[in-house]
Amino acid sequence: MIEQGFLEKILAEYEFECSKQMLEKLGRYAELLVEWNEKINLTAITLPEDIAVKHFLDSLLLLKAVELPDNAQIIDVGTGAGFPSMPVGLYRSDLKITLLDSLQKRIRFLEELSATLARPADCVHGRAEEMGAKDVYREKYDLAAARAVAHLRELAEYCLPFVKVGGVFAALKGYDIEEELREAAYAISELGGRVEKTAKFSLPGDNKRAIVVIRKDRPTPAKYPRPSAKMKKFPLQKGK
């Protein structure tokens, strides 16, 4: 489906040197994605070259923004079809990956994907605000990642409870992120984090990506995360 020469070329342009086996696995990933997308809504991106750029390369840019130690534990919150963590996990086989999603159908896809690609991942069905309150998941991860349309303020409340002190929450967001960063500043601090940097990337085809890297300096107060309805009705803002 994806022409391997094209995939290898665009990844190499961003200094991702991939083995033949990894390129084959990414190709199979794309095939499964399109097959399952006919049954359940996984992605609006289905053209081979778009999958290569907007899913695979875009996901791997996480490794340019964040330095992950060997054997790091990462959780992908609201992972959908496995982005960004499955491409990252294929590139870094040492990482221990948890894929969290609230829709059981997507979890079934992820379980088949993991088995087909022989890339172990813990596929967890659940809502982020509920899982983040459980001892088995709370403050256990070196990295929580999210590639989602939710406001950074809410994403921080969903994701920072999973991150251990000293770890990182990385939000893959749109390129023009400055206003959203200002609006989320209070929430990030309240939840125990601080913005370490924002890494910006230009991808082929005029696609762009910003990755906000938030370092967790303090434990997240026990009252967070709140139910999603409460987050929306009472967003974390100064004086509220």
Residue pairs with C-beta under 8 A, 6 or more apart in sequence:
1 27
1 30
1 31
1 34
1 48
2 26
2 27
2 30
2 48
2 49
2 51
2 52
3 48
4 23
4 24
4 27
6 49
6 52
7 18
7 23
7 26
7 27
7 52
7 56
8 18
8 23
10 52
10 53
10 57
10 204
11 17
11 18
11 56
11 57
11 60
12 18
14 57
14 60
14 61
14 64
16 57
16 60
16 63
16 91
18 26
18 91
22 90
22 91
25 90
25 117
25 119
26 52
26 56
26 87
26 90
28 116
28 117
29 56
29 82
29 86
29 87
29 90
29 113
29 117
30 48
30 51
30 52
30 55
30 56
32 109
32 112
32 113
32 116
33 42
33 43
33 46
33 51
33 55
33 81
34 46
36 42
36 109
36 112
37 43
37 46
39 105
40 103
40 105
40 106
40 109
42 80
42 81
42 106
42 109
43 51
43 55
43 80
43 81
45 51
45 54
45 55
53 203
53 204
53 205
53 207
54 203
54 207
55 81
55 83
55 87
56 87
57 203
57 204
58 83
58 84
58 147
58 172
58 203
58 207
58 209
59 83
59 84
59 85
59 86
59 87
59 88
59 147
60 84
60 87
60 88
60 91
61 172
61 199
61 201
61 203
61 209
61 211
62 84
62 88
62 145
62 170
62 172
62 211
63 88
63 91
63 92
64 199
64 201
64 211
65 170
65 197
65 199
65 211
65 213
66 143
66 168
66 170
66 211
66 213
68 74
68 92
68 95
68 142
68 143
69 142
70 94
71 94
71 95
71 96
72 94
72 95
72 96
72 142
72 143
73 95
73 96
73 98
73 140
73 141
73 142
73 143
74 85
74 88
74 95
74 96
74 97
74 98
74 141
74 142
74 143
74 144
74 145
75 97
75 98
75 99
75 100
75 137
75 141
75 143
75 144
75 145
75 162
76 82
76 83
76 84
76 85
76 86
76 97
76 98
76 99
76 100
76 144
76 145
76 146
77 100
77 128
77 144
77 145
77 146
77 148
77 155
77 158
77 159
77 162
78 100
78 101
78 102
78 128
78 146
78 148
78 150
78 158
79 85
79 86
79 99
79 100
79 101
79 106
79 110
80 101
80 106
80 147
81 106
81 109
81 110
82 99
82 110
82 113
82 121
83 147
84 145
84 147
84 172
85 97
85 99
85 121
85 145
86 97
86 99
86 110
86 113
86 114
86 117
86 119
86 121
88 95
88 97
88 145
89 95
89 97
89 119
89 121
90 117
90 119
93 119
96 122
97 119
97 120
97 121
97 122
98 121
98 122
98 124
98 137
98 141
99 107
99 110
99 121
99 122
99 123
99 124
100 124
100 126
100 128
100 131
101 107
101 110
101 123
101 124
101 125
102 125
102 126
102 127
102 128
103 125
104 125
107 123
107 124
107 125
110 121
110 123
111 123
113 119
114 120
114 121
114 123
124 131
127 228
128 158
128 159
128 225
129 157
129 158
129 225
129 226
129 227
129 228
129 231
131 137
131 162
132 138
132 158
132 159
132 161
132 162
132 225
133 161
133 225
137 162
138 161
138 162
139 161
139 162
139 163
139 164
139 165
139 219
139 220
140 162
140 164
141 162
141 163
141 164
141 167
142 163
142 164
142 167
142 168
143 163
143 167
143 168
143 169
143 170
144 159
144 160
144 162
144 163
144 167
144 168
144 169
144 170
145 159
145 169
145 170
145 171
145 172
146 155
146 158
146 159
146 169
146 170
146 171
146 172
147 171
147 172
148 155
148 171
150 158
151 180
151 183
151 184
151 235
152 171
152 173
152 177
152 180
152 181
152 183
152 184
152 188
152 212
153 180
153 183
153 184
153 187
153 188
153 235
153 236
153 237
154 228
154 231
154 232
154 235
155 171
156 169
156 171
156 184
156 187
156 188
156 191
156 193
156 214
156 236
157 187
157 191
157 224
157 225
157 226
157 231
157 236
158 225
159 169
159 171
160 169
160 188
160 191
160 192
160 193
160 214
160 216
160 220
160 224
161 191
161 220
161 224
161 225
162 169
163 169
163 193
163 216
164 216
165 192
165 216
165 217
165 218
165 219
166 215
166 216
166 217
167 215
167 216
168 196
168 213
168 214
168 215
168 216
169 193
169 213
169 214
169 216
170 211
170 212
170 213
170 214
171 211
171 212
171 214
172 209
172 210
172 211
173 180
173 209
173 210
173 211
173 212
174 208
174 209
174 210
175 200
175 208
175 209
175 210
176 210
177 198
177 210
177 212
181 195
181 198
181 212
183 237
185 195
186 236
186 237
186 238
187 235
187 236
187 237
188 194
188 195
188 214
190 221
190 224
190 236
191 220
191 221
191 224
191 236
192 216
192 217
192 218
192 219
192 220
192 221
193 214
193 215
193 216
193 217
194 214
194 215
194 217
195 212
195 213
195 214
196 213
196 214
196 215
197 213
198 210
198 211
198 212
198 213
199 210
199 211
199 213
200 208
200 209
200 210
200 211
201 208
201 209
201 210
201 211
202 208
203 209
225 231
226 234
234 240
